[in-house]
Amino acid sequence: ALSQIRGFFGAGFLLLIALLCATARYLRRSHPAPIRGRGMRALWRMGLRNATHRPGRSLFCAGLIAAATFVVVSTEVFRQDTDRIPLEKDSGTGGFSLIGTSTLPILYDLNTAAGQESAGLSPEQSEAIARARFTAFRVRPGDDASCLNLYAPQNPEILGAPAAFLRAGRFSFRESLASTPEQERNPWLLLDSPSGGSVIPAAVDADTLQYILHRSLGDEVSIEGSGRGPVRIRFVAALHGSMLQGKLIISERNFLKTFPGQEGCRYFLVDTPPDAGDAVARLLQEGLADFGFSAEFSRERLASLRRVENTYLSTFQSLGTLGLLLGTVGIATILLRNVLERRRELALLRAVGFPRPHIAGIILAENFFLLAWGLISGTLCAAIAILPALESRGAAVPFTMAGFIVASVFAVGMGSSLLAVYAAVRAPLLTSLRSE
């Protein structure tokens, strides 16, 4: 089935094509209505009529601006907010306040007093972190497959998720291969489902799957096992914008079968009260220093990932904006050519009494029509294309940059058209009339 976002993007693109077809039909009218009236309104209508002098050329200008505007504006909706990151259980943080990693494996249950004592925490420290809850993952070390790694990962890091974490149903998913209502409600259950042969089901962040690993749901990859040859992993679920980006997650049961030599846990998700995150992080780093334990706030981790994604978007958007600006300046070149082709007509207007400001207004009206129509149609179609993304975000989208780009393109387009106006009003009247 076609996804909602793809459907709306397709609808916006088809609407853009329809608007351009309507524009082509308007420019190629065989019997346009005569221009009547006086004042600036009549002059602007004459300018719009000039756009039909070369309909193909005019349509190319408007279509170029509309297509580029569509891409630039629609890209802005994918910019991530790095300031407001929720701690809900279905958000990118999964409701966890802290992320803990240790250099040495921890073999004890940190949710119990006995386990904390065995790990080296003092009674005072254990009492201070009594309200914190730990979800411990087994780790097969490997390459970082997140957007923070500029190199292509050959052997991604693998986490073994405990059964309690899989049943809790935290985080949200973009898509999955769920086949039952229970799996649709909680795609984590796919990791514990029976798999045929030696294929192990795994979940991964959707961005890692698409842009880093260059795979799709249902695809398989082979990774190094623990002395038993390559291990086949099948992607069955894709997380949506999570802080677990860059990690392949399988069930703890499959992890123990595949990597029996990896003892203990070295990756922890910590759920703390809202006002205790700083204190818990400090106490854990002090009390578990012998294990090389370090704590990071989940919001900071997710914000760093989003900043990198925003950088990629800004780069792409900058290149698109540069092309849009160059295309807009090119319109002035086309308009200048149109003016030179009609210089005898403009000279005749001067001869019958049209002042230079009126002729300049006629020329500017032509460029204003092409530029404004391209920007408006591209922005309108982009707004329709991004409606599902706006709804899924549930918050305001930062369109400041997109608005600034559209305004800049309009200003550059109108400014560059002054070159054509200058050439027209400075053309020698007597020479043009003699050529006529």
C-alpha positions in Angstrom: 0.0 0.0 0.0 1.1 3.5 -0.7 2.2 5.4 2.4 0.4 8.6 3.4 3.5 10.8 3.0 4.4 9.3 -0.4 0.8 9.8 -1.5 0.7 13.4 -0.5 4.0 14.1 -2.1 2.8 12.5 -5.3 -0.4 14.6 -5.1 1.6 17.8 -4.6 3.8 17.0 -7.6 0.9 16.1 -9.8 -0.8 19.4 -8.8 2.3 21.3 -9.7 2.2 19.6 -13.2 -1.5 20.5 -13.5 -0.8 24.2 -12.7 2.0 24.3 -15.2 -0.3 22.8 -17.8 -2.9 25.5 -17.0 -0.2 28.2 -17.3 0.8 26.8 -20.7 -2.8 26.9 -21.9 -3.2 30.5 -20.6 0.0 31.7 -22.4 -1.0 30.0 -25.7 -4.4 31.5 -26.0 -5.3 32.2 -29.6 -7.8 35.0 -29.0 -7.0 36.9 -25.8 -9.4 39.6 -24.6 -8.5 43.2 -25.6 -6.9 45.4 -23.0 -9.1 48.3 -21.9 -8.9 50.9 -19.2 -6.3 53.3 -18.0 -3.7 53.8 -15.4 -1.3 51.3 -13.8 -3.9 48.5 -14.0 -3.9 48.6 -17.8 -0.1 48.9 -17.9 0.3 45.8 -15.8 -2.2 43.9 -18.0 0.0 44.9 -21.0 3.0 43.5 -19.1 1.2 40.2 -18.5 0.3 40.1 -22.2 4.0 40.4 -23.1 4.5 37.0 -21.4 2.6 35.4 -24.2 5.0 36.7 -26.8 7.3 33.6 -26.3 5.0 31.2 -24.4 7.5 28.4 -24.3 10.2 30.6 -22.9 7.8 32.1 -20.3 6.6 28.6 -19.2 10.2 27.4 -18.8 11.0 30.3 -16.5 7.9 29.8 -14.3 8.3 26.0 -14.3 11.9 26.2 -13.2 11.1 28.5 -10.3 8.1 26.4 -9.3 9.9 23.1 -9.3 12.9 24.5 -7.3 10.6 26.1 -4.8 8.7 22.9 -4.4 11.9 21.0 -3.4 13.3 23.8 -1.2 10.1 24.3 0.8 9.1 20.7 1.2 12.6 19.9 2.4 12.2 22.3 5.4 9.5 20.1 7.0 12.1 17.4 7.7 14.2 19.7 9.8 14.2 18.3 13.4 13.6 20.3 16.5 16.7 20.0 18.8 15.3 22.1 21.6 12.0 20.4 22.5 12.6 16.6 22.9 9.9 14.8 25.0 10.5 12.0 27.4 7.3 10.1 26.5 7.5 6.3 26.2 6.5 6.5 22.5 9.0 9.3 21.6 12.6 9.1 20.3 13.9 8.7 23.9 11.6 5.9 24.9 10.9 7.7 28.1 14.4 7.0 29.4 16.3 9.9 30.9 19.9 8.6 30.7 22.0 6.4 28.5 24.8 4.5 30.3 27.7 2.6 28.8 30.6 0.7 30.4 34.0 -0.4 29.2 33.9 -3.6 31.2 30.8 -5.8 31.3 28.6 -5.5 34.5 27.4 -8.9 35.6 25.0 -7.7 38.3 21.4 -6.6 38.3 21.5 -2.8 39.1 17.8 -2.8 40.0 18.4 -4.7 43.2 20.3 -3.7 46.3 22.4 -6.9 46.2 23.4 -6.2 42.6 24.3 -2.6 43.4 26.4 -3.6 46.3 28.2 -6.3 44.2 28.9 -3.6 41.6 30.6 -1.4 44.2 28.0 1.1 45.0 27.9 2.3 48.6 24.7 2.2 50.7 24.4 6.0 50.4 24.7 5.8 46.6 22.2 3.0 46.4 19.7 4.9 48.5 20.2 8.0 46.3 19.4 6.1 43.1 16.7 3.9 44.6 14.0 5.4 42.3 16.0 4.8 39.1 15.2 1.8 37.0 17.8 0.1 34.7 17.3 -1.7 31.4 20.5 -3.6 30.6 21.5 -4.7 27.1 24.1 -7.2 26.2 26.6 -5.8 23.6 28.5 -7.2 20.7 30.9 -4.4 19.9 31.1 -3.1 16.4 31.1 0.0 14.1 28.9 2.9 14.8 26.2 2.9 12.2 24.6 6.2 13.1 24.9 9.5 11.2 27.7 10.5 13.5 30.0 8.1 11.7 31.2 9.4 8.3 32.5 6.0 7.2 30.5 3.1 6.0 30.1 0.5 8.8 31.2 -3.0 7.9 30.3 -4.6 11.2 27.6 -2.7 13.1 27.2 -2.9 16.9 24.5 -5.3 18.1 22.5 -5.0 21.3 20.7 -7.9 23.0 17.4 -6.6 24.4 15.9 -8.3 27.5 12.4 -9.8 27.3 11.0 -7.2 29.7 12.1 -4.4 27.4 10.5 -6.1 24.4 7.2 -6.5 26.2 7.1 -2.9 27.4 6.6 -1.6 23.9 8.6 1.7 24.2 9.7 3.9 21.3 7.7 4.3 18.1 8.1 2.6 14.7 8.0 3.9 11.2 7.2 0.5 9.7 7.4 -3.2 10.5 6.7 -6.7 9.1 4.0 -7.3 11.8 1.6 -10.1 10.9 -0.6 -10.1 14.0 -2.5 -7.4 15.9 -0.2 -7.8 18.9 2.8 -7.3 16.7 1.2 -4.2 15.1 0.7 -2.7 18.5 4.2 -3.7 19.7 6.6 -4.5 16.9 9.3 -5.3 19.4 7.6 -8.7 19.7 8.9 -9.6 16.2 12.3 -10.0 17.7 11.1 -12.9 19.9 9.1 -14.5 17.1 10.3 -17.9 15.7 12.4 -17.5 12.6 13.1 -20.0 10.0 16.6 -21.5 9.7 19.5 -19.4 11.1 18.1 -16.0 10.3 17.8 -13.7 13.3 15.1 -10.9 13.3 16.4 -7.4 14.2 15.1 -3.9 14.7 17.0 -0.8 13.6 16.4 2.9 13.3 14.8 3.8 10.0 17.4 6.4 9.1 20.2 3.9 9.8 18.5 1.3 7.7 17.9 3.6 4.7 20.8 6.0 4.6 23.7 4.2 6.4 23.1 0.5 5.7 21.2 1.1 2.4 18.7 -1.7 3.1 14.9 -2.1 3.4 12.6 -4.0 5.6 12.9 -7.7 4.9 16.5 -7.5 3.7 19.2 -9.6 5.2 22.8 -8.9 6.0 25.7 -11.2 7.1 27.8 -10.3 10.0 30.7 -12.0 11.8 29.6 -14.5 14.5 31.5 -15.9 17.4 33.6 -18.5 15.7 30.6 -20.1 14.0 30.9 -18.4 10.7 28.7 -15.5 9.4 25.4 -14.8 11.0 22.3 -13.7 8.9 20.2 -10.9 10.3 16.9 -9.9 8.8 15.4 -6.4 9.4 11.8 -6.8 10.6 11.1 -3.4 12.2 12.3 0.2 11.7 12.3 2.7 14.6 11.1 6.3 14.0 13.7 8.9 14.9 15.1 7.2 18.0 18.3 7.7 20.1 19.1 4.0 19.3 20.2 5.1 15.9 23.3 3.1 14.7 22.6 -0.1 16.6 21.1 -3.4 15.5 18.8 -4.7 18.2 18.0 -8.4 18.6 16.4 -10.3 21.5 18.6 -11.4 24.4 17.7 -15.1 23.7 19.0 -14.9 20.2 22.0 -12.9 21.4 23.1 -15.6 23.8 22.8 -18.2 21.1 24.7 -16.2 18.6 27.4 -14.6 20.8 27.8 -16.8 23.8 31.2 -15.3 24.6 29.8 -11.8 25.3 29.2 -11.8 29.1 27.4 -9.3 31.1 25.8 -6.0 30.0 27.5 -2.8 28.8 24.7 -0.7 27.6 22.0 0.7 29.9 18.9 2.8 29.5 18.0 4.5 32.8 14.5 5.7 33.8 14.8 8.3 36.5 12.4 10.9 38.1 12.4 14.2 36.1 14.3 16.0 38.9 16.9 13.3 39.6 18.7 12.9 36.3 21.8 15.0 37.1 22.3 13.4 40.5 21.8 9.8 39.3 24.3 10.4 36.4 26.9 11.8 38.7 26.5 9.0 41.3 26.6 6.2 38.7 29.8 7.6 37.1 31.4 7.9 40.6 30.2 4.5 42.0 30.9 2.5 38.8 34.1 4.1 37.8 35.9 0.7 38.0 33.8 -0.5 35.1 34.5 2.6 33.0 30.9 3.7 33.3 29.8 6.9 31.6 26.3 8.5 31.5 24.8 10.7 28.9 21.4 12.4 28.8 19.1 10.9 26.3 17.8 14.3 25.2 21.4 15.4 24.4 22.1 12.2 22.5 19.0 12.6 20.4 19.6 16.3 19.9 23.2 15.6 18.6 21.7 13.1 16.1 19.1 15.6 14.9 21.7 18.4 14.6 23.7 16.2 12.2 20.5 15.4 10.2 19.7 19.1 10.0 23.2 19.8 8.7 22.7 17.4 5.9 19.3 19.1 5.1 20.9 22.5 5.2 23.6 21.4 2.7 21.0 20.0 0.4 18.8 23.1 0.8 21.7 25.4 0.2 22.6 23.7 -3.1 18.9 23.9 -4.1 18.7 27.5 -3.2 21.8 28.4 -5.1 20.3 26.7 -8.2 17.1 28.6 -7.7 18.9 31.9 -7.4 20.9 31.2 -10.5 17.7 30.3 -12.4 16.1 33.4 -11.2 19.0 35.6 -12.4 18.7 33.7 -15.7 15.2 34.9 -16.1 16.5 38.4 -16.4 18.7 37.2 -19.3 15.6 35.8 -21.0 13.6 38.9 -20.3 16.4 41.0 -21.7 16.3 39.0 -24.9 12.5 39.5 -25.1 13.0 43.2 -24.7 15.7 43.3 -27.4 13.3 41.4 -29.7 10.5 43.9 -29.1 12.6 47.1 -28.9 10.8 48.5 -32.0 7.5 48.0 -30.3 8.8 49.7 -27.2 10.2 52.6 -29.3 6.8 53.0 -30.9 5.2 53.3 -27.4 7.7 56.0 -26.6 6.9 57.8 -29.8 3.2 57.9 -29.2 3.7 59.4 -25.7 4.3 56.6 -23.2 6.8 57.9 -20.6 9.7 55.8 -19.6 8.3 54.9 -16.1 5.3 53.4 -17.8 7.4 51.3 -20.2 9.5 50.2 -17.2 6.3 49.2 -15.4 5.2 47.1 -18.4 8.5 45.2 -18.5 8.6 44.7 -14.7 5.0 43.3 -14.8 6.0 40.5 -17.1 8.9 39.4 -14.8 6.7 39.8 -11.7 4.1 37.5 -13.2 6.5 34.7 -14.1 8.4 35.0 -10.8 5.4 35.3 -8.5 3.5 32.6 -10.2 6.4 30.2 -10.0 6.9 30.9 -6.3 3.2 30.7 -5.4 2.5 27.5 -7.3 5.7 25.8 -5.9 4.9 26.8 -2.3 1.2 25.8 -2.6 2.1 22.4 -3.9 4.8 21.9 -1.3 2.3 22.8 1.5 0.0 20.1 0.3 2.8 17.5 0.0 4.0 18.0 3.6 0.6 17.9 5.3 1.1 14.3 6.7 4.5 15.3 8.0 3.1 18.4 9.7 0.4 16.3 11.4 2.8 13.6 12.6 5.1 16.2 14.2 2.3 17.7 16.3 4.2 21.0 16.6 5.0 24.1 14.7 7.4 23.6 11.9 10.4 26.1 11.6 9.6 27.6 8.2 11.6 30.7 8.9 14.4 29.6 6.6 12.1 28.6 3.8 10.3 31.9 4.0 13.6 33.7 4.0 14.6 31.8 0.9 11.4 32.5 -1.0 11.6 36.2 -0.1 15.3 36.3 -1.2 14.5 34.7 -4.5 11.7 37.2 -5.2 14.0 40.1 -4.3 16.9 38.8 -6.5 14.5 38.1 -9.4 13.0 41.6 -9.3 16.4 43.2 -8.8 17.9 41.3 -11.7 15.0 42.3 -14.0 16.0 45.9 -13.5 18.8 45.2 -16.0 16.3 44.5 -18.7 14.4 47.6 -17.7 17.5 49.7 -17.9 18.3 48.3 -21.3 14.8 49.1 -22.5 14.5 52.7 -21.3 18.1 53.5 -22.5 17.5 52.2 -26.0 18.0 55.0 -28.7 14.5 55.8 -29.9 15.4 57.2 -33.3 17.5 54.2 -34.3 14.7 51.8 -33.3 12.1 53.7 -35.2 14.3 53.8 -38.3 14.7 50.1 -38.2 11.0 49.8 -38.1 
